[in-house]
Amino acid sequence: MTTEETTAARANWWMSRQAPAAPVGYPDLMKALRSVQDRISESVPDAGLVADVTHLLREIVCLLEPSVEENEWLRLSGTLDELPGRGQAFIPAIEYDRLEDGRVAGRVKFSSFHLGGNGAAHGGAIPLLFDDVLGRMVNHDQTSVARTANLSVDYRNVTPVGRDLEVQAWIEREEGRKTYARGELWDGQVLCAEARGLFVTLQPGQP
């Protein structure tokens, strides 16, 4: 693919926000992958079990090798908006109840994979959540794409793992190419964290 073709493909992907259709069973594959992450995080295996699991994981890598797509714009991971986490296991599994009119409402549960210590989610996983939620809201139904320019998070209370939490976000204002957004993470009536983000719409040709 030439440089011009790559640029055009990138622009078309940003504009259309479309991805190849996920094959039947792909959501179950992502659930299984998340479960593997959690089980490895929770387990204390002996040397024999470590060897067995490592062997199985290497076999999985070999099975997937023929299907590797070098062009990131044609991959499934991170582009399947209908799936929790957009079809990748890096982002906490967010399920949206509302995504329209400059506002977002949804549910999320941090798992053992996101544990920081003493029952609390890792501090680095919370900005990741906010960045994805705010970014998806800002870019929802846009004809162009905006990237994160700044994100600040205030930790108000412990964010627990293994519990259903509520996430809310909204657009505060827009100034030219700049969009200012806010987000909150709630455990019932307890505010766990809140975020402020600045997103800047890309100019033509910007990656």
C-alpha positions as CSV (number, residue, x, y, z in Angstrom):
1,M,0.0,0.0,0.0
2,T,1.4,3.4,-1.0
3,T,1.6,6.4,1.4
4,E,-1.3,8.0,-0.4
5,E,-3.4,4.9,-0.1
6,T,-2.5,4.5,3.6
7,T,-3.5,8.2,4.2
8,A,-6.8,7.7,2.3
9,A,-7.6,4.5,4.2
10,R,-6.9,6.2,7.5
11,A,-9.1,9.2,6.6
12,N,-11.9,6.8,5.4
13,W,-11.7,4.9,8.6
14,W,-11.9,8.0,10.8
15,M,-14.8,9.3,8.8
16,S,-16.8,6.2,8.6
17,R,-16.0,4.7,12.0
18,Q,-16.8,1.3,10.5
19,A,-15.0,-2.0,11.0
20,P,-15.2,-5.4,9.3
21,A,-18.1,-7.5,10.6
22,A,-17.1,-9.6,13.6
23,P,-17.4,-13.3,13.0
24,V,-19.9,-15.4,14.9
25,G,-18.6,-16.1,18.4
26,Y,-16.2,-13.1,18.6
27,P,-17.9,-11.7,21.7
28,D,-17.4,-15.0,23.4
29,L,-13.7,-15.0,22.4
30,M,-13.3,-11.6,24.1
31,K,-15.1,-12.8,27.2
32,A,-12.8,-15.8,27.3
33,L,-9.7,-13.6,26.9
34,R,-10.8,-11.4,29.8
35,S,-11.4,-14.5,31.9
36,V,-7.8,-15.7,31.2
37,Q,-6.5,-12.3,32.2
38,D,-8.4,-12.5,35.5
39,R,-7.5,-16.1,36.3
40,I,-3.8,-15.4,35.7
41,S,-4.0,-12.3,38.0
42,E,-5.8,-14.3,40.7
43,S,-3.9,-17.6,40.6
44,V,-0.8,-18.8,42.4
45,P,0.4,-21.6,40.1
46,D,3.2,-24.1,40.8
47,A,6.0,-24.6,38.3
48,G,4.2,-27.4,36.5
49,L,1.0,-25.4,36.0
50,V,3.0,-22.5,34.8
51,A,4.7,-24.7,32.1
52,D,1.3,-26.1,31.0
53,V,-0.4,-22.8,30.7
54,T,2.6,-21.3,28.9
55,H,2.5,-24.1,26.4
56,L,-1.2,-23.6,25.8
57,L,-0.8,-19.9,25.3
58,R,1.9,-20.5,22.8
59,E,-0.3,-22.9,20.9
60,I,-3.0,-20.2,20.8
61,V,-0.5,-17.7,19.4
62,C,0.4,-20.2,16.6
63,L,-3.3,-20.7,15.9
64,L,-3.9,-17.0,15.4
65,E,-0.7,-16.3,13.5
66,P,-2.2,-17.0,10.0
67,S,-5.0,-14.5,10.6
68,V,-2.8,-11.6,11.6
69,E,-3.7,-8.4,9.8
70,E,-0.8,-6.0,9.4
71,N,-3.0,-3.1,8.4
72,E,-4.4,-1.8,11.7
73,W,-7.4,-0.2,9.9
74,L,-8.7,-3.6,8.9
75,R,-8.5,-5.2,12.4
76,L,-11.4,-6.0,14.6
77,S,-9.8,-5.1,18.0
78,G,-10.8,-1.6,19.2
79,T,-13.3,-0.9,16.4
80,L,-16.4,-2.9,17.4
81,D,-18.4,-0.3,19.2
82,E,-21.3,-2.7,19.9
83,L,-19.0,-4.8,22.2
84,P,-17.9,-3.9,25.7
85,G,-14.4,-2.4,25.5
86,R,-14.9,-2.0,21.7
87,G,-13.8,-5.5,21.2
88,Q,-10.5,-5.5,22.9
89,A,-9.4,-6.6,26.4
90,F,-7.2,-3.6,27.2
91,I,-10.1,-1.3,28.0
92,P,-12.4,-2.1,31.0
93,A,-15.6,-3.7,29.7
94,I,-18.0,-0.7,29.5
95,E,-21.7,-1.3,28.7
96,Y,-23.4,1.9,27.5
97,D,-27.0,2.7,28.4
98,R,-26.9,6.1,26.7
99,L,-24.6,7.6,24.1
100,E,-26.2,10.6,22.4
101,D,-26.6,14.4,22.6
102,G,-23.2,15.1,24.1
103,R,-23.9,12.8,27.1
104,V,-22.9,9.3,28.1
105,A,-24.2,6.9,30.8
106,G,-23.1,3.4,31.3
107,R,-21.9,0.7,33.6
108,V,-18.4,-0.8,34.2
109,K,-16.9,-3.4,36.5
110,F,-13.2,-3.5,37.1
111,S,-12.0,-7.1,37.5
112,S,-9.0,-8.8,39.1
113,F,-6.9,-7.9,36.1
114,H,-7.3,-4.2,37.1
115,L,-6.5,-4.7,40.8
116,G,-4.1,-2.2,42.3
117,G,-4.2,-3.5,45.8
118,N,-6.5,-3.9,48.9
119,G,-9.6,-4.4,46.8
120,A,-9.1,-1.1,44.8
121,A,-8.8,-0.7,41.0
122,H,-5.3,0.3,39.9
123,G,-5.0,4.1,39.7
124,G,-3.8,3.9,36.1
125,A,-6.9,1.9,34.9
126,I,-9.2,4.8,35.9
127,P,-7.8,7.4,33.5
128,L,-7.9,4.7,30.8
129,L,-11.6,4.3,31.4
130,F,-12.2,8.0,31.3
131,D,-10.1,8.5,28.2
132,D,-12.1,5.9,26.3
133,V,-15.5,7.1,27.6
134,L,-14.9,10.8,27.0
135,G,-13.2,10.2,23.6
136,R,-16.0,8.0,22.4
137,M,-18.6,10.6,23.4
138,V,-16.8,13.5,21.8
139,N,-16.3,11.5,18.6
140,H,-19.8,10.1,18.5
141,D,-21.5,10.9,15.1
142,Q,-18.8,13.4,14.1
143,T,-17.7,13.9,10.6
144,S,-14.1,14.3,11.8
145,V,-12.1,12.9,14.7
146,A,-10.8,14.5,17.9
147,R,-7.8,13.3,19.9
148,T,-7.1,13.7,23.6
149,A,-5.0,16.8,24.3
150,N,-5.3,16.7,28.1
151,L,-6.9,14.5,30.7
152,S,-6.9,15.1,34.4
153,V,-8.4,12.8,37.0
154,D,-9.3,13.5,40.7
155,Y,-9.5,10.4,42.9
156,R,-12.3,11.1,45.4
157,N,-12.8,7.6,47.0
158,V,-11.6,4.1,46.5
159,T,-12.7,2.5,43.2
160,P,-13.6,-1.1,44.0
161,V,-13.0,-4.1,41.8
162,G,-15.7,-6.7,41.2
163,R,-18.6,-4.3,41.7
164,D,-21.0,-2.7,39.2
165,L,-20.1,1.0,38.9
166,E,-21.8,3.8,37.0
167,V,-20.0,6.1,34.6
168,Q,-21.3,9.4,33.3
169,A,-19.9,11.9,31.0
170,W,-20.9,15.1,29.2
171,I,-19.6,17.8,27.0
172,E,-19.1,21.1,28.8
173,R,-18.4,23.4,25.9
174,E,-16.8,23.7,22.5
175,E,-14.4,26.4,21.3
176,G,-13.5,26.0,17.6
177,R,-11.5,22.7,17.3
178,K,-11.5,22.3,21.1
179,T,-14.0,20.2,23.0
180,Y,-14.1,20.3,26.8
181,A,-15.6,17.2,28.5
182,R,-16.3,16.0,32.0
183,G,-16.8,12.5,33.5
184,E,-17.7,10.9,36.8
185,L,-17.4,7.4,38.2
186,W,-19.9,6.4,40.9
187,D,-20.2,3.4,43.3
188,G,-23.8,3.9,44.3
189,Q,-24.0,7.3,46.0
190,V,-20.2,7.4,46.4
191,L,-18.2,9.5,43.9
192,C,-15.1,7.4,43.1
193,A,-13.4,9.7,40.6
194,E,-14.0,12.5,38.2
195,A,-12.2,13.7,35.1
196,R,-11.8,16.7,32.9
197,G,-10.7,16.3,29.3
198,L,-9.7,18.5,26.4
199,F,-10.1,17.0,22.9
200,V,-8.9,18.7,19.7
201,T,-10.4,17.9,16.3
202,L,-7.7,16.9,13.8
203,Q,-7.0,18.9,10.7
204,P,-7.0,17.2,7.3
205,G,-4.0,15.0,7.0
206,Q,-3.2,14.8,10.7
207,P,-2.8,11.2,12.0
